[in-house]
Amino acid sequence: MKLTKFALFGMIALAGCVGEEEGKQEQTGQLELNLIGSAASGNTYRLRDGIVMVQGPQDTIFFNTEDDPNRFRLSAAVPPGGYYTFLQEGWRLERLNLDSSIEPVEAQLLSPNPVWFDVFANQNTTVALRFRVGADDVVLDQGSFDIVIEVEEEQRPAESVLCTDDSECGSGETCCLAGFMGTCTSLGPGETCPLPDLTVSADEAQLSLSIGHEAFPADSCAIVEGCVGGAGDRRLMRFSTETPNVGEADMILGDPTLVEGFEFSSCHGHYHFEGYARYELLDGTGAVVATGHKQAFCLLDSSPVGIPGSPTTPRYHCGFQGIQRGWSDIYGAGLDCQWVDITGVVPGDYDLRITINADRTLPESDYGNNTIEVPVTIPEDVPTVPGDPLATCSSPVGGEGRDCGWSIAPGHEGVACTPGAPITVGCGCPAGTCGGDPMLRVCDGASGCAALEALASVDDACGYCPQASFVCPESGVYTVLVASFDPFSSFTCDVAASAP
């Protein structure tokens, strides 16, 4: 998720900012999270183990207070629009005592969860999360984001026991698997375990469909993972995939680092669930002329689907994955591998077939509603001219192959080197201390370059932090470009270079 789905970490005050480009205004709001505050009594508190989801008009953003435990504030830029934020289960508060000791405290979340709000450009939007603990009243008021801690001692309700087999449950209980994991359940005579039921939204696929060209260097993760047919210029059909769970149970996958069923991608630096979705382009005879597949690196509660009696707040996230009953996971068209490579496909009318859980890896109550087909028309292919990599992007298409939304890394424009010498550039490796989801591109000479002209291009290496190795060109000069995977999200990437 590309947690751009994403995957960015921290949460939430909003202040608008406006920039100008070619006479047009590009507007964003600022999300901020202050993690520490003091009470009138002098006690200081900190929010820990907090994962906050922010759902907006373009992306789902996740903030994690433990992404950098030494930071006291986290932020990200977002476009104006309607949003909601949700504090995931598992958060806690701790008191920081004068003797430097840390004391955990019992706390209760008082504010609505989720909280709905609008972001306006050039304005402050305050979103308050309210907690109750002990006898202290604390305001975390850095920026315009407040976390208020009020008085009351109350235990949080017990959560359902998760399991992978019956041996992990109590006497008389059954482990009702509903994914890679399940819940311990007491079943009556003749009762069976409730199951999830995944479906696919044809409307979401149809409305989001677009066709365009993108460039891929030979070492692109999209090539390594089989998402495109080869390096260079490729013609792609992009679309979004929404998969509602309309069953009677949550689809529970769990922590990808601990649960069997996920595979680690050394290229992207995170875990994938292989085979979640299959994409096929069919001609008029029903023959498959092109294929694609979804690398499901983060299945989560993206949006409620309006089923009566279903939960009203999201629960699952990239760190503990799943889809609640009555919720859907949405993979936006701008994400990596969210396409079918139609390079060389002749123009004409086709059907796009999307199949979820095709191998029936995940248990469901009904596999008959896992496939949809939507009509598509492939027009004549008009050759495209590479764009300016330093220009502002006009669409949310992500990925290292795009030629917009890049900037020159400070101090890395026209860097002199010895021709033929090996060089490594990156930000945060091996510690992985970059912020957001940055990408990196190396160009020959003292200016930016298109994807096909790059000496090296990389998305992920140390988690979300990129690192690339290349050979100094004959010109003896190179330039490093940086960008966010999602062209409308913020990031940090302090580039450094070294010889291997």
LINPE-V40708 format. One record per pair of residues at least 24 apart in sequence whose ideal C-beta (glycine too) atoms are under 6 Angstrom apart, sorted by the first residue. I is the first residue (numbers start at 1). J is the second residue. If there is no record, write none. Layout:
# LINPE-V40708
[[I,J] [I,J]]
This chain:
# LINPE-V40708
[[1,297] [1,298] [1,318] [2,335] [2,336] [2,485] [3,62] [3,298] [3,318] [4,59] [4,486] [5,60] [5,298] [5,335] [6,59] [7,62] [7,318] [8,61] [8,76] [8,436] [9,63] [9,64] [9,67] [10,63] [10,74] [11,52] [11,63] [12,85] [12,127] [12,145] [13,143] [13,144] [13,145] [14,119] [14,125] [15,124] [16,120] [16,121] [16,122] [16,123] [18,121] [18,122] [21,392] [27,80] [27,121] [28,77] [28,79] [29,78] [29,80] [29,119] [30,77] [31,75] [31,76] [31,78] [32,75] [32,143] [32,145] [33,63] [33,74] [34,73] [34,140] [34,142] [34,145] [35,65] [35,72] [36,72] [37,138] [37,139] [37,140] [39,136] [39,137] [39,138] [41,136] [43,95] [43,136] [44,96] [45,93] [45,95] [45,138] [45,149] [46,94] [48,92] [48,94] [49,90] [49,91] [49,92] [50,91] [51,88] [51,317] [52,87] [53,86] [54,85] [55,84] [56,81] [56,83] [57,81] [58,396] [60,302] [62,317] [62,318] [76,490] [77,490] [79,488] [80,119] [80,120] [80,121] [82,118] [83,117] [83,119] [84,114] [84,116] [85,114] [85,115] [86,113] [86,114] [86,313] [86,314] [87,113] [88,317] [93,133] [105,133] [106,153] [107,131] [107,133] [108,132] [108,154] [113,313] [114,313] [177,363] [178,249] [178,250] [178,251] [178,252] [179,251] [179,252] [179,253] [179,362] [180,253] [180,254] [180,259] [180,261] [181,252] [181,254] [194,248] [194,249] [195,247] [195,249] [195,363] [195,364] [195,365] [196,245] [196,247] [196,249] [196,251] [196,364] [197,246] [197,247] [197,364] [197,365] [197,366] [198,243] [198,245] [198,356] [198,357] [198,364] [199,244] [199,246] [199,369] [200,243] [200,354] [200,356] [200,372] [201,242] [202,372] [202,374] [204,240] [204,242] [205,239] [205,374] [206,374] [208,239] [208,240] [208,333] [209,239] [210,238] [211,237] [213,384] [214,401] [215,401] [215,451] [215,452] [216,401] [217,454] [217,457] [221,267] [221,268] [221,459] [224,267] [227,337] [228,341] [229,341] [234,341] [234,343] [235,342] [235,343] [236,339] [236,341] [237,339] [237,340] [237,342] [238,333] [238,339] [239,333] [240,332] [240,333] [241,277] [241,331] [242,328] [242,330] [243,328] [243,329] [243,356] [244,305] [244,328] [245,323] [245,325] [247,325] [247,365] [249,325] [250,322] [250,324] [250,325] [251,322] [251,323] [252,322] [253,299] [253,321] [253,322] [255,320] [268,460] [269,460] [269,461] [269,463] [270,297] [272,297] [275,359] [277,356] [278,355] [278,358] [279,340] [279,354] [280,353] [281,340] [281,350] [281,352] [282,351] [282,353] [283,350] [289,345] [290,340] [290,342] [290,345] [292,339] [292,340] [295,337] [299,323] [299,329] [301,327] [302,328] [302,329] [302,330] [303,328] [334,396] [334,397] [334,398] [336,399] [345,378] [347,378] [347,379] [347,380] [349,377] [350,376] [351,375] [352,376] [386,450] [389,448] [390,448] [393,487] [398,485] [398,486] [400,439] [400,457] [400,459] [401,451] [403,450] [403,451] [405,483] [405,487] [406,481] [406,483] [409,480] [409,482] [409,495] [412,480] [412,495] [413,479] [414,446] [414,477] [415,478] [417,472] [417,476] [418,472] [419,472] [419,474] [419,476] [421,472] [422,471] [422,500] [423,470] [423,472] [423,497] [424,469] [424,498] [424,500] [425,468] [425,480] [425,495] [425,497] [426,466] [426,467] [427,465] [427,493] [427,494] [427,495] [428,462] [428,465] [429,461] [429,462] [429,465] [429,467] [430,462] [432,462] [432,463] [432,465] [434,465] [434,492] [434,493] [435,491] [435,492] [436,484] [436,489] [436,490] [436,491] [437,464] [437,485] [438,466] [438,482] [438,491] [438,493] [439,466] [439,483] [439,485] [440,466] [440,468] [440,482] [441,481] [442,468] [442,470] [442,478] [442,480] [443,479] [444,473] [444,475] [445,475] [445,477] [446,477] [446,479] [448,481]]
